[in-house]
Amino acid sequence: MPEFVIEGRTYEVDEDGFLQEPERWNEGVAKDFASTEAVTELTEGHWKIINYIRGYYLEFGIAPMIRKLCKETGYKLKEIYELFPSGPAKGACKLAGLPKPTGCV
């Protein structure tokens, strides 16, 4: 299985770089993975999206639909892409420690 190594920390990831041990997730993991998504600093906006996605996943076992994510967080899709250049499915879910969402390319 592939690994992502940063500053001496090693994470098992899938072929697309998604964390394979979601139970290891914490804010430090999100900060480590931010570098893989062209995110240099995690702002309050990033955390709002990450925490919403993570909470939804823990409750329902899947990532939220983009429409629901926008409605519940108050962010427009364009704004989410500004925060996560690779998008909510790839970038935000990766930083939230979720497995790769179904249908994510």
MOPELIN-V641569 format. One record per backbone hydrogen bond with DSSP energy under -1.0 kcal/mol. NH is the residue of the N-H (numbers start at 1). CO is the residue of the C=O. E is the energy in kcal/mol with one decimal. If there is no record, write none. Layout:
# MOPELIN-V641569
((NH;CO;E) (NH;CO;E))
This chain:
# MOPELIN-V641569
((4;11;-2.8) (6;9;-2.5) (9;6;-2.5) (11;4;-2.5) (13;2;-2.2) (14;18;-1.9) (17;14;-2.0) (20;12;-2.8) (24;21;-2.6) (25;22;-1.5) (30;26;-1.9) (31;27;-2.2) (32;28;-2.2) (33;29;-2.6) (34;30;-1.4) (36;33;-1.4) (37;34;-1.6) (39;34;-2.0) (47;43;-2.3) (48;44;-2.1) (49;45;-1.8) (50;46;-3.1) (51;47;-3.0) (52;48;-1.8) (53;49;-2.7) (54;50;-2.7) (55;51;-2.5) (56;52;-2.6) (57;53;-2.5) (58;54;-2.5) (59;55;-1.7) (60;56;-2.9) (61;57;-2.8) (69;65;-2.5) (70;66;-2.6) (71;67;-2.2) (72;68;-3.0) (73;69;-1.9) (74;70;-1.9) (80;76;-1.9) (81;77;-2.3) (82;78;-1.4) (83;79;-1.7) (84;80;-3.1) (87;84;-3.0) (91;87;-1.1) (92;87;-1.6) (93;88;-1.4) (94;90;-1.6) (95;91;-2.2) (96;92;-1.7) (97;94;-1.3) (98;93;-2.3) (104;101;-2.0))
